[in-house]
Amino acid sequence: METRTVRGRAGWRAAVVLGGALALTLSVPAAGGGTARAASCNLTTGPYQRQVEQFLGRPVDGKQSAADCTAIRSFQAAHGITPTQGYAGPLTWQTMSTMLAQRAAGTTPNRAGDCPVNRGRIACVDLTRQLSWIQDGSVLKYGPVPVRTGKDGTETRTGLKKIYYRSIDHWSTLYNVAMPYAQFFDGGIAFHSTTKSMWNPPGSGGCVNMRPSDAKAYWNMLGNGEDVYVYGRKPGT
């Protein structure tokens, strides 16, 4: 494999790798005369190039460019998708597809009637779309909001459950992490707050992770004995 280094003005360098997946590494001068190196950027056209370009509002030509790579890398970095190299691969497109499905839900997430809403107040969790909301009969009370559920091997179990224990400042001894606004409804599985992106792969240890504001709202609107219905299948599990 051949590597060429090209130098330009003010310390600019570009390293191009030939004979394999094309990657670009940029180095730019840092304050004080040092050099700050950006992470490697993959200039290979990915299998979901057109879809990803369209999602990001880029010109849709199906060909990777340096600008495309920068936009894709920013998206990947924001949601913890690795490797963060700007490649339009399956995981990046799967994340975007989930976002599109969430947007399409609008204000009628239970349009298909999959969550039973004839039981009074109920928290619905759709694993397929990674969405949750609270309904009271036919009335949508909160949401829908994005959630982050269990990964492959530690999937969030489906079925009708009930909240049985609440702990506003819970600490997980299993994972050694904080679980604010924890509301347990299936063994060790709970709604709780996290600071991670809701689209951060591969997922949780089984809990339904929520943004802090959403977890707090669920805490204020739900209580022990209230119904939770989990259905669908998370992409990738």
trRosetta pair geometry for C-beta under 8 A, 3 or more apart (Angstrom, degrees):
i j d omega theta_ij theta_ji phi_ij phi_ji
1 17 6.4 3 170 -170 115 97
1 18 7.0 164 -168 77 68 55
1 19 4.5 -157 -122 76 66 127
1 20 5.5 -11 -121 -14 126 116
2 17 7.6 151 83 -158 50 49
2 18 4.6 -14 66 58 99 109
2 19 5.9 106 18 -8 80 122
3 15 6.0 0 -173 -173 104 100
3 16 7.2 162 -152 79 56 45
3 17 5.4 -20 -101 -103 82 69
3 18 7.5 -172 -80 18 33 77
4 15 7.2 166 82 -150 44 53
4 16 5.3 -11 58 56 94 94
4 18 7.2 38 -3 -12 102 114
5 13 6.0 -11 -169 -168 98 109
5 14 7.4 159 -151 78 51 44
5 15 5.2 -18 -99 -99 77 79
6 13 6.9 152 76 -155 51 56
6 14 4.9 -11 54 56 102 93
6 15 8.0 -175 19 -79 70 34
6 16 7.4 27 -5 -3 109 107
7 11 7.9 -52 -155 -146 94 26
7 12 7.1 130 -164 80 49 60
7 13 5.6 -21 -102 -100 64 80
8 12 4.0 -24 61 72 108 112
8 13 7.4 -168 18 -75 79 34
8 14 7.7 41 -12 -5 113 98
9 12 6.3 24 64 16 50 111
10 29 5.7 -85 162 -16 94 130
11 27 7.0 -87 145 116 91 101
11 28 7.3 104 98 -158 101 30
11 29 4.8 100 57 -65 137 94
11 35 6.3 -139 160 -98 134 107
12 26 7.5 -28 -158 -159 83 87
12 27 7.1 161 -147 77 37 69
12 28 6.5 7 -104 -104 75 64
13 25 7.9 -12 108 103 93 87
13 26 7.4 151 76 -152 60 41
13 27 4.6 10 45 42 102 112
14 24 6.3 -26 -158 -156 96 92
14 25 7.2 149 -151 69 45 55
14 26 6.4 -10 -99 -98 72 67
15 23 8.0 -5 99 101 90 87
15 24 7.4 148 67 -152 59 42
15 25 4.6 -3 44 49 107 107
16 22 7.1 -13 -162 -155 84 90
16 23 7.9 166 -141 73 42 51
16 24 6.6 -5 -97 -102 70 71
17 20 6.0 -35 138 55 115 100
17 21 7.5 23 91 81 124 53
17 22 6.4 175 69 -134 79 42
17 23 5.2 20 25 41 121 90
18 22 7.6 18 -98 -103 45 83
21 42 6.2 -20 155 -145 117 103
21 44 4.9 -55 -155 -41 88 141
22 42 7.4 110 84 -165 60 56
22 43 4.5 -58 108 69 108 102
22 44 5.6 145 41 -61 82 75
23 40 5.0 -3 -179 -176 126 110
23 41 6.6 146 -163 74 70 43
23 42 5.5 -36 -104 -102 82 54
23 43 6.6 170 -106 11 23 85
23 85 7.3 -50 -126 -166 107 125
24 40 7.4 142 70 -162 39 61
24 41 4.8 -28 64 67 90 100
24 43 5.4 65 -15 -34 107 120
24 66 6.8 -35 54 -110 164 99
24 69 7.5 110 42 94 119 168
25 37 7.0 1 177 -169 103 103
25 38 7.1 176 -161 74 59 80
25 40 5.3 -38 -83 -105 92 69
25 41 7.3 165 -81 18 40 77
26 37 7.6 161 92 -154 50 58
26 38 4.8 14 65 38 94 122
26 41 7.4 16 -4 5 99 123
27 35 5.1 10 179 -179 111 120
27 36 7.4 160 -156 77 65 39
27 37 5.0 -27 -106 -103 86 77
27 38 7.4 -153 -84 15 37 76
28 35 7.1 151 77 -154 29 72
28 36 6.0 -24 68 62 81 87
28 38 7.3 45 4 -23 102 103
29 33 7.0 -45 -163 -141 106 28
29 34 7.4 127 -166 80 60 37
29 35 6.2 -58 -113 -102 39 62
29 36 7.7 34 127 16 17 82
30 33 7.6 -14 72 73 71 21
30 34 4.1 -27 61 81 117 88
30 35 5.7 175 -3 -111 98 5
30 36 4.1 108 -77 -30 109 95
31 34 7.4 1 67 38 42 94
38 41 7.2 4 124 -33 117 107
39 73 7.4 170 75 -157 117 136
39 84 6.3 33 114 93 159 99
39 85 7.0 -119 134 -97 109 64
40 85 5.7 -15 99 -123 86 105
41 66 7.1 61 127 -139 148 71
41 69 4.6 87 -180 151 112 138
41 70 7.2 -14 -130 -68 141 60
41 73 6.4 -68 -116 -52 92 144
41 85 6.1 159 -132 -169 29 68
41 86 5.0 16 -153 22 81 139
42 64 7.8 -61 119 -170 73 157
42 69 6.6 -178 65 -131 53 119
42 85 4.1 62 -12 140 106 114
42 86 5.4 -177 46 69 78 84
42 87 4.3 -10 80 -63 143 99
43 64 5.5 157 -173 121 52 125
43 65 7.8 3 -145 -150 92 13
43 66 6.9 -20 -107 -79 110 63
43 69 6.0 -55 -93 -60 60 145
43 86 7.9 13 -73 96 43 125
44 64 6.2 71 102 23 20 159
44 87 6.4 10 66 -120 97 103
45 49 5.0 -21 -169 -69 85 151
45 62 6.9 48 -160 156 130 64
45 63 5.6 -59 -95 -136 128 44
45 64 4.3 -154 -84 -8 59 99
45 88 7.4 -24 -174 40 48 117
46 49 5.0 147 60 -63 72 79
46 52 6.9 29 70 12 130 145
46 64 6.8 92 -4 -67 74 120
46 87 5.0 127 -77 175 123 71
46 88 3.0 -178 58 66 136 75
46 89 5.2 -110 -150 -59 129 51
46 92 7.7 11 152 50 167 132
47 88 7.1 -154 50 107 45 88
47 89 6.8 55 33 -127 94 48
47 90 7.0 6 64 -58 125 75
48 51 4.6 -52 -177 49 89 117
48 52 5.3 91 120 -27 92 102
48 88 4.8 -139 75 153 75 98
48 89 6.8 78 25 -180 108 5
48 90 6.9 131 -18 -87 129 38
48 92 7.0 -174 71 80 133 96
48 93 3.7 -71 164 -62 171 144
49 52 6.1 -65 -146 40 23 106
49 53 6.1 24 159 -20 64 110
49 62 5.0 97 97 -150 121 51
49 63 6.9 76 162 -45 150 12
49 64 6.2 -103 -125 -57 125 76
49 68 7.7 19 -156 178 92 150
49 88 4.6 135 -88 66 51 155
50 53 5.7 -55 -146 36 29 112
50 54 6.3 27 157 -17 64 107
50 60 5.5 61 -151 -164 78 99
50 61 7.9 -145 -102 72 82 17
50 62 4.5 -14 -65 -86 96 84
51 54 5.9 -58 -152 37 29 110
51 55 6.4 30 152 -21 65 107
51 88 7.5 147 62 -178 82 123
51 93 5.6 56 96 -131 132 117
51 96 7.2 150 140 92 102 141
52 55 5.6 -51 -145 34 33 113
52 56 6.3 16 161 -5 66 112
52 58 7.9 7 119 33 70 128
52 68 7.9 88 109 -171 110 105
52 72 6.1 28 162 -103 134 113
52 88 4.0 -144 18 -131 153 115
52 92 6.2 24 -106 123 130 119
52 93 5.9 -92 -64 -85 95 86
52 96 6.6 170 -110 -7 68 163
53 56 6.2 -70 -147 47 26 100
53 58 4.1 -93 -156 74 77 110
53 59 6.8 -49 -180 83 125 37
53 60 4.7 148 107 -104 124 64
53 61 7.3 -127 178 27 173 55
53 62 7.4 -114 10 -67 145 36
53 68 6.2 -39 -98 -127 96 115
53 88 7.6 -30 -33 -97 75 151
54 57 7.7 36 -177 -70 29 27
54 58 7.5 -77 -51 51 21 74
54 60 5.1 28 -69 -89 83 128
55 96 4.6 -12 -141 -165 168 139
55 99 7.9 94 -157 73 125 126
55 100 7.4 -94 -114 -59 109 114
56 68 8.0 125 74 -143 146 68
56 71 4.9 112 168 150 147 129
56 72 6.9 -96 -50 -75 160 62
56 75 6.6 -100 -95 -46 117 139
58 67 7.2 158 -136 119 117 101
58 68 5.6 89 -170 -106 161 81
58 71 5.8 178 -67 58 124 164
64 68 5.3 -140 -148 80 55 138
64 69 6.2 59 -174 -57 103 92
64 86 7.8 112 -154 135 118 104
64 88 7.1 -158 -86 3 103 112
65 68 4.5 102 48 4 74 103
65 69 6.9 -135 93 -6 41 86
66 69 5.6 -53 -149 34 31 115
66 70 6.5 35 152 -21 64 103
67 70 5.7 -50 -149 33 33 113
67 71 6.5 31 154 -16 64 105
68 71 5.9 -62 -153 38 31 108
68 72 6.2 24 155 -16 68 110
68 86 7.2 118 116 177 69 111
68 88 7.7 -41 160 -43 118 119
69 72 5.8 -57 -144 39 29 108
69 73 6.1 31 157 -21 65 108
69 85 7.7 -44 -161 151 104 57
69 86 3.4 63 -163 154 72 152
69 87 7.9 12 -125 -61 87 43
70 73 5.8 -55 -145 36 27 111
70 74 6.5 31 155 -23 62 104
70 86 6.7 2 -43 -109 20 137
71 74 5.8 -52 -153 30 31 113
71 75 6.8 29 151 -16 63 104
71 86 7.7 92 57 -135 49 101
72 75 5.7 -55 -154 36 35 112
72 76 6.3 34 150 -18 68 107
72 86 4.2 109 76 -148 108 63
72 87 7.1 -174 130 29 146 16
72 88 6.0 -101 -118 -70 150 75
72 92 6.6 19 -164 -163 105 155
73 76 5.5 -55 -145 39 33 112
73 77 6.1 34 157 -21 68 106
73 84 5.6 84 -151 168 80 84
73 85 6.6 -58 -98 166 102 8
73 86 4.0 -38 -48 -67 92 89
74 77 5.8 -53 -144 36 28 110
74 78 6.4 31 155 -23 62 107
75 78 5.9 -57 -151 32 29 113
75 79 6.7 -9 163 11 63 111
75 81 7.5 0 118 30 77 133
75 92 7.1 86 104 -153 121 107
75 96 7.8 10 172 -74 146 105
76 79 6.6 -83 -150 52 26 87
76 80 8.0 -104 170 72 59 11
76 81 3.9 -96 -147 68 81 107
76 82 7.4 127 172 -72 113 33
76 84 4.5 169 116 -126 121 78
76 85 7.7 -31 73 25 166 38
76 86 7.1 -131 10 -72 135 39
76 92 6.2 -50 -83 -104 99 111
77 80 7.8 38 -167 -67 26 31
77 81 7.8 -70 -41 44 24 77
77 84 5.1 73 -73 -149 75 142
78 197 6.6 105 141 -89 67 148
79 95 6.2 130 121 -173 157 150
79 197 4.4 -135 -129 115 62 162
79 199 4.4 -33 -149 89 132 102
79 200 5.6 -160 176 -79 67 60
79 201 7.9 55 140 -4 101 77
80 196 6.7 -25 -13 -159 153 100
80 197 5.8 -174 5 31 104 118
80 200 3.9 27 50 -132 132 100
80 201 7.1 -166 100 37 95 60
81 84 6.5 117 86 -89 68 76
81 91 5.9 162 -151 124 112 115
81 92 5.8 102 164 -88 160 76
81 95 6.4 -96 -77 -20 134 157
81 200 7.8 -144 -54 -132 60 52
81 201 6.3 56 -105 23 74 110
83 87 7.6 45 78 20 95 119
87 92 7.3 174 92 -6 61 142
88 92 6.0 -112 -142 79 42 138
88 93 6.7 61 178 -51 78 102
89 92 5.5 95 57 15 65 103
89 93 7.1 -136 105 0 32 95
90 93 6.0 -65 -146 44 28 104
90 94 6.0 32 158 -25 68 108
91 94 5.5 -50 -142 34 30 114
91 95 6.5 33 156 -20 62 103
91 201 6.1 -86 -165 4 117 167
92 95 5.9 -55 -155 33 30 111
92 96 6.6 25 151 -13 64 107
93 96 5.5 -54 -146 41 37 111
93 97 6.1 44 153 -26 69 104
94 97 5.6 -51 -145 33 30 115
94 98 6.6 34 154 -20 62 102
94 235 5.4 -174 -168 133 113 140
94 236 6.5 79 172 -50 156 113
95 98 5.9 -53 -155 32 31 112
95 99 6.7 32 149 -18 63 104
95 199 4.9 90 -158 177 107 118
95 201 6.9 -101 -75 -39 112 111
96 99 5.5 -53 -152 35 37 115
96 100 6.4 39 150 -21 68 102
97 100 5.6 -51 -150 34 34 113
97 101 6.5 34 152 -18 65 103
97 235 7.4 105 86 -73 119 171
98 101 5.7 -53 -149 36 33 111
98 102 6.4 36 151 -21 65 105
98 129 6.8 145 -155 -157 75 45
98 130 5.4 24 -171 24 125 126
98 199 6.7 163 82 -122 129 103
98 235 6.4 -132 -71 21 110 136
99 102 5.6 -54 -150 34 33 113
99 103 6.5 33 153 -19 65 103
99 146 7.9 -11 -109 -98 67 138
99 199 6.7 -9 -62 -92 102 144
100 103 5.7 -52 -149 35 33 111
100 104 6.4 34 152 -22 64 106
101 104 5.6 -54 -148 34 32 114
101 105 7.0 47 150 -35 61 94
101 128 7.6 -101 154 130 157 85
101 129 4.6 -137 128 -125 120 94
102 105 5.8 -42 -161 11 36 116
102 129 5.7 143 -77 173 66 100
102 130 6.9 -50 -71 74 117 86
102 131 5.6 161 -118 -76 88 110
102 144 7.2 -148 -157 113 82 122
102 146 5.7 2 -135 -85 156 95
103 106 7.6 35 162 -60 45 59
105 108 7.0 -152 175 74 61 51
105 109 4.3 24 -179 -103 121 75
105 111 7.8 -164 -147 -1 64 111
105 129 6.4 105 -56 168 129 157
105 131 5.9 93 -38 -112 170 168
105 144 5.3 -31 121 43 142 150
106 109 7.7 -166 66 -59 52 60
107 140 6.5 -179 178 60 80 163
108 111 4.4 66 136 -65 109 98
108 140 7.7 -124 -101 -47 42 143
109 124 7.2 166 111 89 123 135
109 126 7.0 -149 172 -5 111 140
109 129 7.8 -162 -152 86 101 151
109 131 5.8 -153 -145 137 134 142
109 133 5.0 142 46 1 149 146
109 140 7.4 115 24 -117 95 129
109 143 6.8 -27 -5 124 151 105
109 144 4.0 102 -63 -52 146 135
110 113 6.3 70 164 -89 86 29
110 114 6.8 -137 -144 42 75 69
110 115 5.1 -83 -116 43 117 107
110 117 6.3 79 157 -37 165 134
110 124 6.4 135 -79 0 113 177
110 133 7.4 -125 -33 68 99 132
110 135 6.5 -16 -9 -52 151 153
110 140 7.7 -179 17 -85 109 101
114 126 7.1 85 84 -104 136 105
114 231 5.5 -155 155 95 115 153
114 232 7.5 58 152 -52 155 94
115 122 6.8 172 163 114 110 129
115 124 3.6 -17 -123 -118 158 130
115 126 7.4 -87 -50 -63 114 92
115 135 7.0 130 110 21 129 135
115 229 5.1 143 -144 85 85 134
115 231 6.8 -158 -82 18 71 130
116 119 5.9 56 124 -11 105 112
116 122 6.9 -117 86 -169 70 178
116 160 7.4 -15 35 -94 130 119
116 229 6.0 157 33 -84 85 162
117 122 6.2 -143 -113 41 58 128
117 124 7.8 -37 -74 -55 93 127
117 135 4.8 -43 -126 113 119 140
117 136 8.0 82 -168 128 98 6
117 137 5.9 87 151 -170 98 19
117 138 6.3 110 123 -81 136 41
118 137 7.3 48 -110 -125 39 63
119 122 5.6 73 70 -57 109 126
119 227 5.4 33 112 -3 139 163
120 136 6.4 -18 179 -147 52 74
120 137 7.0 -11 -117 -48 29 74
120 227 7.5 124 71 13 86 121
121 134 6.7 2 -166 -177 91 100
121 135 7.3 177 -141 95 48 43
121 136 4.6 -17 -88 -99 72 87
121 141 7.2 -6 -129 0 97 156
121 221 7.8 -155 -167 158 137 92
121 222 7.5 -175 141 -108 126 71
121 226 5.8 -41 101 -147 107 116
121 227 7.2 158 100 38 58 91
122 134 7.2 171 86 -150 38 60
122 135 5.8 -13 59 62 85 84
122 136 7.8 153 15 -89 65 42
122 226 7.3 -177 -104 170 40 88
122 227 4.3 -31 -115 87 89 112
122 228 7.1 163 -168 -92 73 24
122 229 5.9 18 173 -2 123 107
123 132 6.5 10 177 -176 92 109
123 133 7.6 -178 -151 93 58 30
123 134 5.2 -29 -99 -97 69 79
123 191 7.3 -62 160 -55 160 144
123 218 6.8 55 -113 -141 138 111
123 222 6.1 -12 -45 -88 127 140
123 226 7.0 74 -8 128 100 113
123 227 7.1 -179 26 101 67 59
123 228 4.7 -18 67 -111 102 77
123 229 7.4 170 85 24 52 64
124 132 6.3 172 89 -149 57 59
124 133 5.5 -6 55 58 102 75
124 134 7.5 175 14 -91 76 27
124 135 6.4 26 -13 5 117 107
124 228 8.0 176 -80 -159 22 54
124 229 5.4 -17 -114 66 65 97
124 231 7.9 -33 -164 22 87 102
125 131 7.7 172 -152 91 43 47
125 132 4.7 -11 -102 -101 69 99
125 147 6.7 -53 -139 54 96 160
125 149 7.1 116 174 -85 122 133
125 156 7.1 -86 136 136 143 147
125 208 5.8 -91 -122 -108 142 145
125 228 6.8 21 -6 180 113 95
125 229 6.9 -176 28 91 74 48
125 230 4.4 -15 70 -108 115 74
125 231 7.3 144 83 22 65 58
126 129 4.7 13 114 42 122 98
126 130 7.3 -61 94 -3 77 13
126 131 4.7 4 53 58 109 90
126 132 7.2 -171 20 -77 69 47
126 231 6.4 -23 -113 71 58 82
126 232 5.0 60 -167 -3 65 148
127 130 6.9 19 -164 -76 34 52
127 149 5.6 -85 -123 61 86 163
127 155 7.9 33 -144 -168 149 100
127 156 6.3 -172 -97 65 118 114
127 158 7.1 -82 -10 -84 136 100
127 230 6.7 56 -40 -178 104 89
127 231 6.8 -146 10 98 94 32
127 232 4.0 -173 51 88 81 98
127 233 5.6 9 101 -105 124 6
127 234 4.4 -83 172 -52 100 74
127 237 8.0 -63 165 45 128 138
128 232 3.5 -110 -17 -172 92 131
128 233 5.8 40 -78 52 82 52
128 234 7.0 -143 -87 -89 30 30
128 235 7.2 78 -151 -40 54 78
129 232 7.1 -68 7 -166 70 171
130 146 5.9 22 125 -156 99 77
130 147 5.6 -151 178 64 71 67
130 148 6.9 24 -161 -92 119 37
130 149 6.4 -147 -122 6 81 101
130 198 7.1 142 152 158 123 103
130 199 7.8 110 117 -97 159 68
130 234 6.7 67 -72 -124 91 92
131 143 7.3 129 177 173 90 125
131 144 4.5 9 -175 177 116 129
131 145 7.1 141 -154 69 67 32
131 146 6.5 -50 -100 -103 60 43
131 147 6.6 130 -131 14 10 94
132 143 6.1 -108 106 -123 57 160
132 144 6.6 151 75 -153 27 79
132 145 5.9 -29 65 61 80 82
132 147 4.7 52 -7 -30 113 136
132 191 7.8 161 165 -112 169 116
132 208 6.5 78 -58 179 150 136
132 210 7.4 -68 49 -94 139 112
132 214 8.0 113 74 167 113 132
133 140 6.3 -30 166 -149 132 99
133 141 7.9 142 166 54 84 66
133 142 6.3 -179 -160 92 67 59
133 143 3.1 -151 -111 85 79 132
133 144 4.1 -67 -58 -94 117 68
133 145 6.8 139 -82 9 67 71
134 140 7.7 109 82 -167 54 56
134 141 4.5 -57 105 69 99 107
134 142 4.3 29 37 44 109 98
134 143 6.2 120 12 10 66 113
134 218 7.1 167 -51 -113 128 76
134 221 5.7 65 159 124 177 142
134 222 7.1 -138 -112 -61 134 100
135 138 7.4 -39 -174 -155 118 9
135 139 6.5 149 -161 79 73 47
135 140 5.6 -43 -103 -103 83 48
135 141 6.1 160 -115 6 23 90
136 139 5.1 -20 66 66 83 103
136 141 5.2 65 -6 -45 100 126
140 143 7.1 -116 -174 68 105 72
141 221 6.6 152 133 -164 128 142
142 145 7.6 -22 146 -17 88 115
142 217 5.7 170 -154 145 147 128
142 218 7.4 -170 102 -79 153 64
142 221 6.0 -152 -14 -12 146 173
143 214 7.6 67 -87 -141 93 114
145 210 6.8 50 116 -144 131 101
145 211 7.0 -116 176 26 126 107
145 214 4.5 161 156 -122 166 143
146 198 4.0 109 122 130 115 156
146 199 7.1 -33 172 -52 145 83
146 211 7.6 63 69 -21 87 109
147 198 6.2 -106 -137 -151 6 114
147 208 5.1 -14 -178 -173 137 91
147 209 6.2 145 -171 71 72 56
147 210 5.7 -32 -115 -86 86 73
148 194 6.9 -69 50 52 132 141
148 196 6.7 -49 24 94 172 113
148 197 7.8 114 -70 109 138 50
148 198 4.8 -152 -46 -151 97 55
148 199 7.4 -131 -91 -56 103 20
148 200 6.4 5 -125 48 146 83
148 203 6.0 -177 174 -138 83 64
148 204 5.6 115 123 -33 91 103
148 208 7.6 137 67 -165 47 43
148 209 3.8 -22 62 61 101 118
148 210 7.8 -161 23 -60 81 31
149 155 7.6 29 140 -160 105 58
149 156 4.2 -71 -172 -6 112 136
149 203 5.9 -19 88 -159 46 122
149 204 6.1 -87 -180 32 20 109
149 206 7.8 -7 -179 -164 70 25
149 207 7.7 -144 -137 100 52 34
149 208 5.5 -12 -99 -107 82 67
149 209 7.4 -153 -69 20 32 79
149 234 5.5 -151 76 -74 116 137
150 154 4.7 -132 -162 114 109 71
150 155 4.4 141 98 -145 127 20
150 156 4.1 168 5 -32 109 66
150 189 7.8 -52 -51 -118 123 116
150 203 5.5 69 152 137 17 128
150 204 5.4 -66 -89 74 45 81
150 205 6.6 -29 -120 126 86 17
150 206 4.1 23 -90 -102 124 40
150 207 7.3 115 -66 26 82 33
150 234 7.1 -173 70 4 64 153
150 237 7.4 72 103 -103 83 153
151 154 5.6 35 56 52 75 92
151 155 7.4 -106 82 -77 23 53
151 201 7.7 101 -111 -170 112 65
151 202 3.9 71 -131 117 127 103
151 203 3.4 167 -66 58 74 103
151 204 6.7 174 -18 50 82 30
151 205 7.6 -19 22 -87 96 31
151 234 8.0 -104 -114 104 29 150
151 236 7.8 -43 -151 113 70 115
151 237 6.9 179 177 -87 34 109
152 155 7.1 13 -117 -60 29 92
152 202 6.5 -63 16 166 87 135
152 203 7.7 116 -5 35 54 128
152 236 6.2 -102 -44 137 112 81
152 237 4.6 -170 -87 -116 72 70
154 203 7.7 -173 76 101 96 108
154 204 7.3 -112 110 110 118 57
154 205 4.8 -59 154 -162 153 48
154 206 4.7 -97 163 -52 92 87
155 206 6.9 43 95 -113 20 76
155 234 6.8 -169 -134 25 96 119
155 237 5.2 116 -94 -176 114 147
156 186 8.0 104 -166 62 74 144
156 189 6.1 122 -135 -148 79 138
156 204 7.6 46 -56 67 102 112
156 206 5.5 135 -87 -166 58 56
156 207 7.4 -33 -95 111 105 2
156 208 6.2 66 -116 -66 149 81
156 230 5.9 -127 137 -163 108 147
156 234 7.4 92 30 -30 100 127
157 186 5.7 -154 58 160 114 150
157 189 6.7 -150 25 -19 93 163
157 206 7.5 12 -12 -159 79 108
157 230 6.8 96 99 85 47 145
158 230 4.8 -140 -127 107 49 92
158 231 5.5 77 -150 -105 113 39
158 232 7.4 172 -105 40 125 42
159 186 8.0 120 66 -107 102 135
159 229 7.6 -102 133 -144 26 61
159 230 6.3 3 39 57 42 90
160 227 6.5 -32 -164 -157 93 104
160 228 7.6 144 -161 80 46 50
160 229 5.3 -17 -104 -104 66 83
161 185 4.2 95 130 155 130 102
161 186 4.8 -70 -119 -64 148 97
161 227 7.3 129 78 -161 47 55
161 228 4.5 -26 71 68 98 99
161 229 7.4 175 24 -83 72 33
161 230 6.8 23 2 0 117 105
162 185 6.3 -167 93 -147 21 88
162 225 5.8 -15 -177 -148 121 30
162 226 6.7 151 -152 73 74 28
162 227 6.0 -43 -98 -99 72 46
162 228 6.8 167 -95 16 19 85
163 166 6.8 29 170 -60 118 96
163 183 5.1 -28 -135 172 122 105
163 184 6.9 115 -150 75 65 43
163 185 4.8 -47 -87 -88 53 93
163 222 6.0 117 -21 155 161 119
163 223 6.8 167 86 115 139 24
163 224 5.5 -126 109 -117 96 35
163 225 6.6 -38 67 22 82 24
163 226 5.1 12 23 52 116 80
163 228 6.3 98 -47 -25 78 116
164 184 6.0 -56 59 97 79 93
164 185 6.7 131 5 -115 80 40
164 224 6.4 58 -137 -145 24 89
164 225 7.7 80 -95 -62 53 45
165 183 7.7 167 89 -156 47 43
165 184 4.4 1 61 47 93 119
165 224 7.3 42 -74 -106 23 105
166 182 6.9 161 -155 95 49 63
166 183 5.0 -6 -107 -109 87 73
166 184 7.3 -153 -74 18 39 75
166 219 7.3 124 -160 -137 125 85
166 223 7.4 -61 -33 -144 149 49
166 224 6.4 -113 -11 -59 109 86
167 170 3.7 90 102 -72 121 102
167 179 7.5 56 85 91 109 104
167 182 4.8 -5 61 64 87 110
167 184 7.8 33 7 -16 97 104
168 180 7.0 1 168 -162 54 67
168 181 6.0 6 -142 -91 59 47
168 182 7.6 -152 -87 31 12 69
168 219 6.7 81 -112 -152 87 144
169 178 7.7 -45 -170 -155 63 102
169 180 6.3 -6 -113 -116 48 71
170 178 7.4 126 86 -168 57 56
170 179 4.2 -36 87 74 108 100
170 180 7.1 -179 36 -87 74 20
170 182 3.8 -23 16 14 146 140
170 190 7.7 11 61 92 166 167
170 192 6.8 -85 54 -117 125 139
171 177 7.7 -176 -156 94 62 28
171 178 6.0 -40 -106 -108 69 54
171 179 6.9 170 -97 20 16 85
172 175 4.4 8 116 45 135 89
172 176 6.6 -75 92 -17 84 15
172 177 5.2 4 45 55 117 70
172 178 7.6 -157 10 -86 85 5
172 179 5.3 85 -38 -26 99 120
173 176 7.0 27 -151 -75 29 59
174 188 6.9 34 -3 -164 155 152
174 205 7.6 -179 115 134 124 162
175 205 6.1 -154 -70 -10 136 156
179 182 4.3 47 129 -70 110 122
179 190 6.6 73 171 79 136 134
179 192 4.1 -20 -174 -176 86 163
179 193 7.5 138 -173 48 42 65
179 207 7.3 -120 -133 -135 123 168
180 192 6.2 135 66 -172 43 92
180 193 4.2 -26 73 46 100 121
180 212 7.0 13 85 -125 137 88
180 215 6.5 100 102 118 89 144
181 191 7.2 -53 124 117 93 91
181 192 5.8 155 79 -137 70 61
181 193 5.1 74 36 -18 111 104
181 210 7.8 -69 89 65 127 122
181 212 7.8 131 9 -148 135 59
181 215 4.0 133 80 148 141 105
181 216 5.6 -120 -86 -80 153 48
181 218 6.9 108 157 69 125 96
181 219 4.3 -99 -150 -54 105 132
182 190 4.5 28 -166 143 86 153
182 191 7.2 157 -148 80 39 55
182 192 4.2 -5 -94 -90 69 118
183 190 5.5 153 70 -163 37 94
183 191 4.6 0 51 49 99 101
183 192 7.3 174 18 -66 61 70
183 218 6.6 -125 12 132 143 112
183 219 6.6 -171 -45 -98 119 67
183 222 6.1 57 -153 95 165 130
184 187 7.6 -112 -174 93 111 23
184 188 7.1 -59 -134 -143 118 23
184 189 6.9 116 -148 78 72 42
184 190 4.2 -51 -87 -86 57 104
185 189 6.5 -58 62 97 71 90
185 190 6.7 128 8 -111 73 51
185 191 7.3 43 -5 -12 117 87
185 228 4.4 14 -176 30 162 148
186 189 4.1 -10 70 55 96 119
186 228 7.7 -113 -31 83 101 131
186 230 7.7 -49 -27 4 151 142
188 206 6.8 71 93 83 92 136
188 207 7.7 -75 133 -67 75 92
189 206 4.8 -95 -97 137 98 104
189 207 5.5 178 -149 -95 60 53
189 208 7.2 64 175 -12 94 81
190 207 5.2 -16 56 -131 63 107
190 208 7.2 -119 113 35 33 80
191 207 7.4 157 -92 -177 14 92
191 208 4.9 -29 -100 75 62 110
191 210 6.0 18 -171 -12 89 130
191 215 6.3 171 151 -129 95 82
191 218 5.4 -88 143 124 153 156
191 222 7.9 84 39 49 151 153
191 228 8.0 -155 -34 -115 112 143
192 207 5.9 -23 28 174 104 140
192 208 7.6 125 19 74 58 62
192 209 6.8 -36 74 -114 70 51
192 210 6.8 175 90 28 22 93
192 215 5.9 40 -173 -139 27 136
193 209 7.7 46 -177 -161 15 68
193 210 5.8 -58 -98 76 48 83
193 211 7.1 -10 -138 140 81 20
193 212 4.5 52 -149 -104 130 59
193 214 7.9 152 -102 66 81 72
193 215 3.6 -133 -66 39 83 161
193 216 7.2 30 -69 -38 129 74
194 204 7.8 -153 -39 -95 158 116
194 209 4.3 -23 11 -155 133 114
194 210 7.1 122 18 51 80 37
194 211 7.9 -64 59 -95 64 29
195 212 7.4 17 -86 -43 65 109
196 200 4.6 -82 167 24 112 153
196 209 6.7 -14 60 170 108 153
197 200 4.3 123 64 -42 89 96
198 209 6.9 -175 -117 103 68 103
198 210 7.7 15 -100 -133 110 32
198 211 6.5 -54 -52 -48 115 91
201 236 7.4 -13 -137 92 117 176
202 236 6.7 -140 -153 133 93 142
203 234 6.7 54 -92 160 154 159
203 236 7.9 170 -23 86 124 125
203 237 7.7 -18 11 -61 159 120
204 207 4.9 -96 152 56 147 75
204 208 7.4 -155 36 -81 156 15
204 209 5.1 168 -66 -25 134 111
210 214 4.4 -123 176 91 115 111
210 215 4.1 149 83 -61 121 86
210 218 6.8 107 35 3 178 137
211 214 4.7 79 59 13 84 108
211 215 6.9 -160 84 -10 37 89
212 215 5.8 -58 -142 37 29 109
212 216 6.3 28 160 -18 65 107
213 216 5.8 -56 -150 36 29 112
213 217 6.5 31 152 -20 64 105
214 217 5.6 -52 -148 35 34 112
214 218 6.4 35 153 -18 66 103
215 218 5.7 -52 -149 36 32 112
215 219 6.4 39 149 -24 63 104
216 219 5.4 -50 -151 31 34 117
216 220 6.5 27 154 -14 65 106
217 220 5.9 -59 -150 39 32 107
217 221 6.1 12 158 -7 68 117
218 221 6.0 -69 -137 47 28 100
218 222 5.5 -6 176 8 71 119
219 222 7.0 -64 -119 48 15 88
222 226 4.9 -137 -157 61 88 153
223 226 5.6 100 57 -19 57 117
233 237 6.3 -146 -180 75 86 101
234 237 4.6 52 72 11 95 126
